[in-house]
């Protein structure tokens, strides 16, 4: 069973940094591409960053220059590096991974989300 899971969230002071990780803890889903989203209370889910199977990245203008996305195929993990965090970055952060299981078709899976809270 695919068990996509985010980690690395938590409480940080304004100006601080966090690195979120996303991997399949079930160890059956090979991640080829991925994306990071966030949703704050009362807001729609916002796409922050994506990375293709070839490593091409796209960062939303709202976080460009502070956030970056990367992937480590050997570790089957997608990362979101977040710097200079501000209170308005407080939200639940979600990973979307695109890949396949052995012999399966390409699919996408979402993680349950990880809370990031930035204090002023």
N, C-alpha and C positions, 0 to 999 in steps of 0.2 A: 504494500500500500504506500502510495506517495505521501510523504509527510513533510511538506515544505514548511520551513520554520525560519523566522527572523530572530536575530539576537543582537545585542549590543546597545539596546535602548536604555534609557534611564534618566536620571536627573542631573543636569549640568548647569553651571552658571553662565550667564550671558558672556559671550566671547570665547566660550569653550568649544571643544571638539568632541565628536563621537564618530565611531565607525560602525555601521550596521552591516551584518552579514546575513546571507540567505542561502540555505542549502537544504537538501532533502535528507532528513534524518533517517528515512527509511532505506536510503542507499540503493534505490532502484531506478531513480529518475535522473537521466543525464541532462544537465542544464546546458543549453546552447546559447540562449539569449535571455535577457531579463530587463526588468524595469522596476523603478521605485515610485511609490505614490504615498501621499499622506492625506489624512482627513482630520480636520479640527472640528470640535463640536459646532454644529450649525452650519458647517461649510460642506461643499461638495468635495468628493475625492479629487485630488490634484495630482497630475503626473509631474514628477520631478526630473526623472532621468531614465534613460534607456541605453542598452548596449546590445548590439547585434552579435550574431555568431562570429562575424569577422572582426569584432572588436570596435566597431564604429559606435561612438557615443553621441548622445544628444542630451543636453542639459536645458531645463526650462529657464527662461530668462529671469524668472523671479529668484532663482538661486544660483545663477551662473556666477562663477568667480568664488563661490563659497562651497558648493557641493560638487562632488565628482563621483562617477560610477566606474567600476572596473569588475573584471571577473578573473578567476583563477580556475582554469579548466582542470588542472591536476587535483584541486581541492573541491571541484564541483560546487563552487561558491561564487555568488555575486555580492559585491560590496557597494556601500554608499558611504563615502567619506564626507563628513559635514564639519565645516570649520566656521568660526566666528558666529556661532549660534546665537539667536536672538529669541526673546520671549514669544514673538509671533511664529517661531518655528515649532512651538509646542503643538503636538498632534500625535495621532497614531500613524505609524509608518508601516506600509505594506509592501511586500515584495511580490512581483509577478514573474514567474519563471516559465520559459518556453523550452521544451525539450521532449525527450521520449524515453520510455522504458524499453528494455530489450525486446525487440520484435514488434514494438508498438508504433502507432502513428504519433506524429508530432502533436503535442497538446500543450495547453497552458494551465498552470496551477497558481493559486494564490496562497500566501501564508496568512496566518491568523492576525498578524500585526504586532507591532511592539511600540510601547508608549515612549515618547520622547518629551521631556518636560524641561523647559529652559527657564530658570529663575533670573529675575532682574537684580 
